[in-house]
């Protein structure tokens, strides 16, 4: 053998040894993580299932999914383990969108990443894209295959290409993980309908109404008008099946360890496709018990804690985002505790609804109280803040406080829905009701941010003065949202002031669901106008971009900052303070169409207007209609708040 051949052989052997060493190191890392969490993982699992063989199977699969995780994702995991606060910085900005509405398909999204970067977005939430039956999908939340992308959107390979491209741009990708139910077209459901006992046990099947009737006595209805009741009769199967949401969405039985294990395998399979954040859909509903409301039961928290542990063993760079559309006291437990965390992040649902209540009442009192509650929570808790999303607005407000102010629940909900339809309160809003119940008077509301702020009405009437007020209101609400504690998320189209889309009524698969009014396709022709400062799109995009840039450069916007509210002595004006590492910022927001004065008196120095650079005092601050200020205290050494 010649010297050249010897060198080639030696190089090959060295690479082999290096690869073997890397594999051995990775194996040690997995075992270290498993050992660190094993006792709690086993204790919680056995508490739920008392099934050691299924637990052993779960652990074996965790190792397999870890070994299948690619090198780039493992490197990302290690980097995020070293910096567990990586997602809580002031540069984090999200956007949620439907893939087909935004860019046609997954490949189209990858081609639009430059636009997202220009929008200061580095966290994208892809609305449901897994396989669903046409016409019975509930907007993608009736999954028929957890390992297949809807054909019209692309393939799993396309998804992996997109997540890899996003990671190269330091973007994170979020998806919906629908845990509570499957589509009736899922393989498990089809086999259950055919009478296979193994698969019937994965759902809630009953051959008479006796037990379903007992459930119905205590379990509230989610959609009392469009999908009344919590069970559906299957004539071909001769059984009732539990369907909390819609008849074609069958609730999974998490008392069956096979259901838990298989859903965790689906979760890890998707994590290995490069998903960074899993939005746990309808998580409070996933455990069912007779004689309860089947919401927020303690076993739900056990399951979420198990998911957190499993992710920390296999893919510690992955985050859990809880969708808990409940009152504040029922939301925060889903963070777990500092010692035993559950979700990394939760949606700030109540604050979102209270924000729109404030718009309609021009009274910040309830909102201030809500923000004060959040400010008192541990700073480790991270909320996702938003003005609008794919869903309706349910008026889950603090009616105890409102009643003390003379506002009854039913008449106040009626006022809010009338206001946002444009019928009351000198409103300029436009939108539609969802799931209106004539018996209870309850209803939810649908519409885009811009239409709710009056952009739609002003445009239709060609009223430039009204348009400027509407844009100002829109921008003020975003400035306020950016000021909250947590991570801001835009709903696609809000950055250009996209309006309600009424064409959904022409589609028989959508016409009955008014939520599609704010799920219209993204208008790329309007997006092309963002460089034109005279256009509505350019005016909104440019002002939001300016705010987003400031937020990224001011460290007081990190999630770890102290936040609080300041009394303004005017019902229409909100003041939020932020403080971190010696830097202090005040945000003042006028929720009224009239000029107001914030009667604050911060005597700790001069402040700089972050939008204009002007120096001013933070006292008796005058704000124009829907005006706002971000004021930063001039830095002084060794000074505390």
N, C-alpha and C positions, 0 to 999 in steps of 0.2 A: 504494500500500500504506500502510495506517495505521500509526501508531507502535506500537500494540499488536501488529499482525501482524509488524512489524519485530523487536520484542523477542522474539516467539515464535520467529521464524526464527533470530535471533541465538542464542537459548538452545539451540535444536536443534543449531545448528552447533557451539556450544561443547561440548555434550555429546558430539557426534560426534567432535570433536577430542580430547576427554578420553578417550573410549573407544578411539580409535585410538592415543593415546599409551600407554594402559594395555596394549593389545595388543602394541604395539611393545616396551614394557618387559618384558612377559612373554616375548616372543620372545627378547629379549636374555638374559633369565635362563636360559631353556632352553639357548641356545647356549653360555652361559658354563659351565653344568654339563656339557654334552656335551663342550666343549673340555677341561675340567678332567680328565675321565675317558676321553676318546676313545682315547688311545694304549694305555692298559692294557686297555680294553675290546676293542680290535681285536687286540691281541697275544694275549690269552687266547682270544678266539674263534677266531682263525686257528690257534692252537696245537691247539685241539680239532678244528676242521673244515676249515681251509685252503680256505675258500669265501668269496671276496670278495663275490660277488653276494648270497649269503644274509646276509652281514654288512651290506651296504648296505640290504637290505630291512629288517633289524632296526632300523637307525638311523632309516629313514623311518617305521617304525611307532612308534618311541619318540616322535617328534615329534607324530604323530597322537594318541596317547594323552595326551600332555601337553596338547595343545590341547583335547581333550575333557574334561579334568579341570575340575570346576566351580570357581567363584571362591572359595567357602568352603573347599574342600579345599586350593586353592593358597595361600590366606592362612594356613591351618593349617600347611602345609608350611614357609612362610617363618618363622613363629613358632617352629617346632620346630628349624629350621636355626639360628636365633639362640641357642637353648638346647638343645644336643644332649644334655644330662643330664635333660631333662624327664621321662623315664619312670623315673628312678632315685631319685626322692625318697621320703621316708618316708610320704607319704600314698597311695602306690600299693597297692591291694588288689584282687586278682582273684577271680573266681568263674567256674567252668565248668559248663555245663549243656546238656542236650538241649532244644531249643526246644519240642518237643511235650510232653515231660515237665514242663517248667517252666511253660509258659503256653499250651499248645495250638498256637499258631502265632506268626508273627513279630509280627503286630499285638498279640497278647496279651503278648508280651515288652515291647513299647513301653508298654503300659498298666501294666506291673509295675515300671517304672523307679523309682518312689518306694520300693518295697520294697527294691530293690537299694541305693538311696541310704541307706536306714535301716540296711542291713546293712554300711554303710561300704565298699561295693564301687564302684570307678570303672573297672574293667577287666573286661569280660565276654567269655568265650570261648564262642561259639556252636558247639556240637558239630556234626558234619557235617550240612549242610542242602541240599547240591546234589542234583540229580536222581539217583536210584539205583533199581535194579529191586527191587521188593518180593520179600522172601524170599532175595535174593542180594545183599545190600548190605554185609555185614560192618559193621553199625552205621553205615552211611553212607560207608564208605571205598572203595566200588566205584562211582565216579562215571561216569554215562552221559552227562552234559552239564554242562560247567564253567560254562555261562552260563544255567543254569535252576535255579530253586529247586524243591524237591519240592512238588508241587501241594498236598499236605495242609498245608504250612507257609506257603504264600503265594507271592509273586512277587518279582522283582528290585526292583520299585518299592516293595514293602513293606520290603525290606532297606534301600534308600536312605532311606526315611522313618525307619527305626529308627536307622541310623547317624547321621543328622542330628540326631535327638532326643537321642541319646547325647552327641554333641559339644556340644550346648547345655548339657548337665549336666556337662561335662568328664569324660565317660566314654569309654573306648576300647573298640573292638570287635575281637575276634580271631576268625579262622576257620581251619579246616583246609584246607591246600592239598595235595591228594594228588598228589604228583609221580611216584611210582614206577610207577603203573599206572593203567589205566582199567578200567571195567566191560566185560565182553564185549558189553554192549548199547550201548556208545559207538559213534557213527557210524564212527569209524576201525576199530573191531574188526569191526563188521558187514561193512564193505567188504573188510577183510582176509580174513574168513572166506569171502567170495565169490570170493576169488582175485585181487583187484586188487593188483598188485605194489607200487604206490606206498604202499598202506596196510599191506601185509604187512611192508614195510621199516620201519614205525614200531614193530613189535613184534619178537619173536624167533621166527621160524617155521622149522621144519626138517621136511623130508619123510621123514627117517629118524631112528632113535634114536642114530645115531653121535655127533653133537655133543652132544645133550642128555646122553648117557651120560658124556661127558667132563666136562661141567659137574657132574654129580652126584657125581663123585669128590671134588670139593673144596668144593662149596657146601653149607653146613649147611642143615638143614630148619628152617623157622620153626615150623610146627605139625606135628610128626611123627605125631601121633595123629589129628587131625581133617583134616589136609590134607598127607599125606606126599608127599615129592618136590618138585621144582622145575619140573616140566613136566606139561602136560596134553595128552593125545591128543584131537584133534578129528576124529571119524570122517567128518563131512560135508565137512570141508576137506582131509582126508588129510594133515594135518600135526600135528606137536607145536608147542605154543606155551609160552613160559616163563611160569610162574605161581608166583612165589616165595611168595605168601601163600595165596590160595585159587584153585581152578580157574576161577572166574568173574572173577578179577582178573588181567588180562594186563599183564605188565611192558612198559613203554615202552623203546624203544631210543634212548638219548640219543647214540649215535654218529651218528644221523641228524640233521643240523642243522634239518631241518623240524620234528622233534619239539621240539627246544629252542626254536626261534622261536615255534611255536604255543603252547607251554606258557607262555612269557613273555607272549604276548599275552593269554592267559587270566588270568594273574597281574595284569597291568595293568588289564584290564577289571574285575576284582573290586576292585582298589585304587580305581578310579574310582567304585565304588559306595559308598565311604566306609569300607572295611575299614582298620583301623589296624595290625593285627598279623597276620602270616601264620605259622601253625604249619606248618612244613615236615614233612609226615608221612613217616616211614620214609626220611629223607634219606640215610642211609649206604648204601642199597641201589641208588641210581639209576644207577650205572655198572657194566656187566658186562664181565668179561674171562675168557676161558678160563684154566684152571689157577690160578685164584684163588678166594677165598671170596666174591667179588663183594660185598664190604663195605668201606667206608672207603677206597676207592681214590683216588689223588691227583686223578683227574679229577672226582670228586665235589666236592672242595674248589674246583676251578676253576669248576664250575657254580654253587656257592653264592656264590663271590666275584663271578661275573658277575651273579647276581641282585642282590647288594648294590649293585653299581655301577649297574645298570639302575634300581633303586629310587631311588638317590641322584640320578639324572638326571631321572627323571619325577616321582617322588612321595617326596621325601626325608623326609616325616613318617611314612612307613611303616616298620615294624619286622619283622625276620625272627626267628622263634623256632624253633630246631631241636629236633626230637624225635629224640634219639640215645640209644637204650636200649642202652647199651654200658658196658664198664668205664671208670673215670675217665680212664685214659690215652688212650682212644679218643674220649672226649666232648669234652675241652677243645680239641682241634685245630679244632673247628667254630666256635670264636670267631675263628679266623684269628689274625692278629697285630695289635698296636696300629696298625701302619702300613698293613696290608692286612686290614682286618676282614672277617669273613664274617657269621655270625649275631650279631644284637644281644643275644640271650638264648638260654639253653639250659635245659632241664629238669634239675633236680638229682635224677636218677633213682636213682643209687647211694645217696645220702644217705637218700632216702625208704625204700628197701628196708632199709638198715642201721638206720634208726629202728625199724622193726617187729621186726628181729632183736633190738634192744636191749630192746624191750618183753618179748619172749619169754624172754630170757636174764637180764634184770635186770643186765646188765653193759655199761657205757658205753664200754669200751675200744676196740672197733672203730669205734664212732661218733666218738669223740674223734679217732682217727687220721684218719678220713675228713674231719672238719671242719678238722683241721690242714692237710690237703692243700689244701683249698679256700682257707683263709686265706692260703696262700703264693702263690696265683695273683694276677695283676695285678688291681688294684681296678677296672679298666675292664670286667672280665668280670662279667656279670650273670646270675645263676641265678634260675629260677622254682622256688620251694620249695613243696612240697605234701605232705600226708599221704595223700590218696587222690585218684584220678581215675577216668575212665571205664574204665580198663584193669585188667587183673589185676596182681598183685604178683609179679614174677619175682625169684627169689632170687640176683641178680647181686652177690654179696658178695666181699669180699677173702678168698678161701679159703686163700691162702698164709699170711696171718696167723692165720686160724682153725686151720689144720693145725698150726702151731707151738704152738698152745694145746691140741692134742689133739682138735680137732673136725674130723673128716673131712667132705668135701663132701656125699656122699650121705646119711650118717646125720644130718647137721645139717639139710639140707633137709627130710628126713623129720620131724625133730623140729619144725621151724618149721611145717610144714603140719599136723602133728598138734595142735600148740599152738593154732593159730588156728582149727582146727575144733572146739576145745574138748576134745580127747582127752588132752592131756599138759600137764605143767608147772603144774598147778593153775590152768589157764586158765579165763577167763570169756568168751572170744571165741566168736563164731559166724560161720560162713561156709562156702564150698565151694571145692573144687579146680577148676582149669581146665587142660585139656590134660594130664592125668596120664598118664605113660608108664610102664607096668608093667615095661618092659625096663630102662630107665635109672633108674627110681625118681624121675625128675624130675617136677615139677608146679608150677603157679603157684597163687596164692590170690586169692579174690574175697570182698569184703565191704565194708560201709560202715565208716567210722571208729567210729561209735557202737556198732555191733554188735561190732566187734573190741575195743572197750574194755569191753564187758560190759553196756551199757545194755539190749540185747535180753534177755539172760539175767535180769538183775535185774528187768526189767518183767514177764517171764513168771512169775517166782517171787514177784512182789510183795514183794520184799525191799528195804526203804527204805535200810537201811545199805549194802547192796551197790550200790544205785542211786547213792547219794552218792559212793561210791568210784569207780564207773564214770564219773560226770560229772566228778569231780575229775581222773581220768586223762585223759579226753577234753580237758578245758580245759588241763591241763598240757602235753599234746602240742602243742596249738595255740600256747601261750605259747612253747614251745621253738621251734616252726616260725617264729613271728614274729621270733625272736631271731637266726635264721640270716642269713647274708649274702645279700641278694637281695630278691626280691619274693614275698610270700606269696600263694598262690592257694587258695581254698576250693573244694571240690566241692559243688555245690548240694545242700542238705539237711543238710550237716554243721553248719551254723549253728543248726539246730534239733534235732540229734541223730537224723536220720532213720535208720531201721533197714533191714535187708535185706528185699528184696521177693521172695518165693518164687513169686509168681504167674506169673513168666516161664515156668514149666514147663507152664502151660496153653496157651501160644501156640506152635503148631507151627513158626513161623518163628524162635523164640527158644529153644526148649526145649533144644537141643543146645549152647547157649552160656551157660555159667554166669556169664559177666560181667554178664549182665542182672540178676543178683541185686542189684547195686548201681547199676542203671540204672532203678530204678523211678520212677514219676511223683511229682513233688513234692507233698507233702501240705499243701494250703493250709489245711485245717481245723486241723492241728497248728501251722502258721505263725501262725494267729490267736491262739495262746496265748503269743506271745513277750512280751506285756505282763504275763503272770501269773507272778510270781516263784516261785510254788509249783509250777508245772508243770515237767516235764523240759525242755520246749522253752524256757520262760522262763529257767530256771536256766542252760542252756547259752548261749542267745542273749545274755542280759544280761552274763554273764562275758566272753564273747568280745568283745562290743561295748565293754566297759570296756578290754580290752587293746588293741583296735584304736584307740580314742580316744587312749590313752596313746602308742601307737606314732606316731600322726600328730603329736603335740605335742612329741616328743623327737627332736631333730635327730641324735642318735647312731644312730638307726635308718635313716639314709640309706644307699644302697647303697655310697657312697664311703667309709664308715667302716672303720677298722681293726677286724678281728675276730680273736679267738684263743681258745684254751681254757685253763683253769686246772686244775691238778691238785687233786682234792678228797680223795684218799686213801681214797675209798670207791667200790667198783666200781659201786654203784647210782646214783651222783650225778654229773651232768654240770654243768660250769660254763663258760659262754661270756662273754667280755668284748667290749664294743664301745666304740670311742673315736672321737670326731670333734669337731674344733674346740674342744678344751678340755673336752668333756663325756665322762664315762665311765659306762657301765652294765654291771653284772654280772647275768647270768641264771643261776639255780641250779635244777636240775630233778632230782627224785627219781623214777627209773624203777622203783622198788620199791614193793610194797604194805606195806612196813614203814617205821617212822620211821628216818631216817638223819641223819648229821651230815656236813656238808661241811667238811673240815678245811683250809679256806683261811685265809690270814692276810694280808689286804690292809691294809697299815698306812699308806695314803696319805690317811687322813682318815675322817670319818664318812660314812655312806651313808643315803639316804632310801628307804624302801620305797615304790615308785611306786604301789602299789595302796592302801596305807593311810595314807601320809604320815608314818609313824613313822620316827624316827631310830634307827639301829642300827649296830653295828660289822660289818664284813665279815670276820668270823673265827669259826671253829667254829660255823657256822650250822646250826641244827637244822631239818630239814624233815620234816613229817608224810608219811604214805603218799601217794605221787603228788603231793606238794606242790611248790611252786615259789616263787621270789622274783625280782622285778625290782628290783635295788638300784642307785640312782643316787648317785654320789659328790657330796657337797656341793661346789659350785663354789668354786674358789680361783684367784685371779689368777696368771697366769704360771706355771702348773704343768703339767708334762707327765706322761704315763703312766710 
